[in-house]
Amino acid sequence: MKVAVMGAGAVGCYYGGMLARAGHEVVLIGRPQHVAAFNRTGLRLQAQSFDDTIPVRADTNAAIAGGADLVLFCVKSTDTETAGAQLREHLRADTLVLTLQNGTDNAERLRGVIAQEVAAAVVYVATEMAGPGHVRHHGRGELVIEPATRSREAADALIAAGVPTEISDNVRGALWLKLILNCAYNALSAVTQLPYGKIVQNPGVPAVIAHLVAECRAVAAAEGVTLAGDVDAAVRRIAETMPTQYSSTAQDLARRKPSEIDHLNGFIVRRGQALGVPTPVNLTMHTLVRLVEARQAEQ
């Protein structure tokens, strides 16, 4: 397959790198400093069981995605419509676009921008960009994909590349479960600049996480969402399986970049207001992250 990664950050580089390592043609669309490194020396994929440098082609222009069978759409939720508009004129009519993003509504928003088939994917992976062109994998890597015309083809390619992948009829419930996990941990990791394993060891934190999760579950119930899996077990598993991982929100703040907090705890707050569900702890965490962002913007 020809695979294009739109948004070649930590998540996109990990999954794109795994597919490239398995022999697929992978092109990366990303920021100039990473693109320069990819084209100069390749993509360095430092996983738990290997450390490889993989030849790839990269560009800052979405035109490089032309002819792709599959697009891994990995931009920040704040950039979904803009990136989709950049991409749409370069894709074939039968290209499958997988949204590997935080939040629950990116696939729906992207469908309003491009004509190609869009399928949501739920991502469970711990990664970071350790430097230009260098992605470091800390753990996990599962994907849950929404059914679509070419979902089976994409899933088979990912599985053969070493990525645990399943197709689910309840991706909405899986996306909401992932949203709850993000709401439980992301803001706490961001405002403390601590990894998940250290966060949960502090007094009071388990109670705060429990309140965040309870509010999210109440909003999900009001939305009519059937959550996929055991929520409490999934929350515990994050700290157990990714103890050294910093949240994507923490990584954004550390790099003084805008975060996705409006699409995480902020989304829960907005939906709670619309549905009459109180969300005071999510409001607090959302406000704290926004305050840090505002302080950084002034410095």
Backbone hydrogen bonds, N-H to C=O, Kabsch-Sander energy under -0.5 kcal/mol:
donor,donor_aa,acceptor,acceptor_aa,energy
3,V,1,M,-0.6
3,V,25,E,-3.3
4,A,70,L,-2.5
5,V,27,V,-2.7
6,M,4,A,-0.7
6,M,72,L,-2.2
7,G,5,V,-0.9
7,G,29,I,-2.1
8,A,29,I,-2.0
9,G,7,G,-2.3
13,C,9,G,-2.7
14,Y,10,A,-1.7
15,Y,11,V,-2.2
16,G,12,G,-2.7
17,G,13,C,-2.3
18,M,14,Y,-2.3
19,L,15,Y,-2.0
20,A,16,G,-2.6
21,R,17,G,-2.6
22,A,18,M,-1.1
23,G,20,A,-1.7
24,H,19,L,-2.2
25,E,1,M,-1.7
26,V,24,H,-0.7
27,V,3,V,-2.6
28,L,57,R,-2.4
29,I,5,V,-2.6
30,G,28,L,-0.5
30,G,59,D,-1.3
34,H,31,R,-0.6
35,V,31,R,-2.8
36,A,32,P,-2.6
37,A,33,Q,-1.2
38,F,34,H,-3.0
39,N,35,V,-2.4
40,R,36,A,-1.5
41,T,37,A,-2.8
42,G,37,A,-0.9
42,G,38,F,-1.4
43,L,54,I,-2.9
44,R,42,G,-0.6
44,R,133,G,-2.7
45,L,43,L,-0.7
45,L,52,D,-3.1
46,Q,44,R,-0.7
46,Q,135,V,-2.7
47,A,45,L,-1.0
47,A,50,F,-2.0
52,D,45,L,-2.1
54,I,43,L,-3.1
54,I,52,D,-0.5
57,R,26,V,-1.3
59,D,28,L,-2.3
64,I,61,N,-1.5
65,A,62,A,-2.1
66,G,63,A,-2.0
67,G,90,H,-0.8
68,A,65,A,-2.0
69,D,2,K,-2.1
70,L,2,K,-1.8
71,V,96,L,-2.6
72,L,4,A,-2.9
73,F,71,V,-0.8
73,F,98,L,-3.4
74,C,6,M,-3.0
74,C,72,L,-0.9
79,D,76,K,-2.1
80,T,77,S,-1.1
83,A,79,D,-2.8
84,G,80,T,-2.3
85,A,81,E,-2.2
86,Q,82,T,-1.6
87,L,83,A,-1.5
88,R,84,G,-2.2
90,H,87,L,-2.0
91,L,88,R,-1.0
95,T,92,R,-1.2
96,L,69,D,-2.2
97,V,117,E,-2.4
98,L,71,V,-3.1
98,L,96,L,-0.6
99,T,97,V,-0.5
99,T,119,A,-2.1
100,L,73,F,-2.3
100,L,98,L,-0.8
101,Q,99,T,-0.8
101,Q,121,A,-0.6
109,R,105,D,-2.3
110,L,106,N,-2.8
111,R,107,A,-2.2
112,G,108,E,-0.8
112,G,109,R,-0.6
113,V,110,L,-2.1
114,I,110,L,-2.2
117,E,95,T,-0.6
119,A,97,V,-2.8
121,A,99,T,-2.0
122,V,144,V,-2.9
124,Y,142,E,-2.3
126,A,139,G,-2.7
127,T,125,V,-0.6
128,E,136,R,-1.7
130,A,128,E,-0.8
130,A,134,H,-1.9
131,G,134,H,-1.0
134,H,131,G,-2.3
135,V,44,R,-2.6
136,R,128,E,-3.1
137,H,46,Q,-3.1
138,H,126,A,-3.5
138,H,136,R,-0.5
139,G,126,A,-1.2
141,G,124,Y,-1.4
142,E,124,Y,-1.0
143,L,164,P,-2.4
144,V,122,V,-1.8
145,I,166,E,-3.2
146,E,120,A,-2.4
151,S,148,A,-1.3
154,A,150,R,-2.3
155,A,151,S,-3.1
156,D,152,R,-2.7
157,A,153,E,-1.9
158,L,154,A,-2.3
159,I,155,A,-2.8
160,A,156,D,-2.4
161,A,157,A,-1.2
162,G,159,I,-1.7
163,V,158,L,-2.7
166,E,143,L,-1.8
168,S,145,I,-2.5
171,V,168,S,-0.5
174,A,170,N,-1.8
175,L,171,V,-3.1
176,W,172,R,-2.1
177,L,173,G,-1.8
178,K,174,A,-2.3
179,L,175,L,-2.3
180,I,176,W,-2.3
181,L,177,L,-2.1
182,N,178,K,-2.5
183,C,179,L,-2.7
184,A,180,I,-2.1
185,Y,181,L,-1.7
186,N,182,N,-2.5
187,A,182,N,-0.5
189,S,185,Y,-2.6
190,A,186,N,-2.1
191,V,187,A,-2.8
192,T,188,L,-1.5
193,Q,189,S,-1.8
194,L,189,S,-0.9
196,Y,245,Q,-2.1
197,G,243,P,-1.8
198,K,195,P,-0.5
198,K,243,P,-0.6
199,I,195,P,-2.0
200,V,196,Y,-1.8
201,Q,198,K,-0.8
202,N,199,I,-1.7
205,V,202,N,-1.6
208,V,204,G,-2.0
209,I,205,V,-2.9
210,A,206,P,-2.2
211,H,207,A,-2.1
212,L,208,V,-2.5
213,V,209,I,-2.7
214,A,210,A,-2.3
215,E,211,H,-2.2
216,C,212,L,-2.1
217,R,213,V,-2.7
218,A,214,A,-2.0
219,V,215,E,-2.1
220,A,216,C,-2.7
221,A,217,R,-2.5
222,A,218,A,-2.0
223,E,219,V,-1.7
224,G,220,A,-0.6
224,G,221,A,-1.0
225,V,220,A,-2.6
227,L,225,V,-0.8
228,A,173,G,-1.1
229,G,227,L,-0.8
231,V,229,G,-0.8
234,A,230,D,-2.3
235,V,231,V,-2.4
236,R,232,D,-2.1
237,R,233,A,-2.3
238,I,234,A,-1.2
239,A,235,V,-0.9
240,E,236,R,-1.6
241,T,237,R,-3.1
242,M,238,I,-1.9
245,Q,242,M,-1.5
251,Q,247,S,-2.3
252,D,248,S,-2.2
253,L,249,T,-2.4
254,A,250,A,-2.4
255,R,251,Q,-1.4
256,R,253,L,-1.3
257,K,252,D,-3.1
263,H,260,E,-2.1
264,L,261,I,-1.1
266,G,261,I,-2.5
268,I,264,L,-1.9
269,V,265,N,-2.3
270,R,266,G,-2.3
271,R,267,F,-2.7
272,G,268,I,-2.6
273,Q,269,V,-2.4
274,A,270,R,-2.1
275,L,271,R,-2.0
276,G,272,G,-1.0
277,V,272,G,-2.9
283,L,279,T,-2.2
284,T,280,P,-2.0
285,M,281,V,-2.3
286,H,282,N,-2.5
287,T,283,L,-2.5
288,L,284,T,-2.4
289,V,285,M,-2.0
290,R,286,H,-2.2
291,L,287,T,-2.2
292,V,288,L,-2.0
293,E,289,V,-2.3
294,A,290,R,-2.4
295,R,291,L,-2.4
296,Q,292,V,-2.4
297,A,293,E,-2.1
298,E,294,A,-1.1
298,E,295,R,-0.5
299,Q,295,R,-0.9
299,Q,296,Q,-0.6
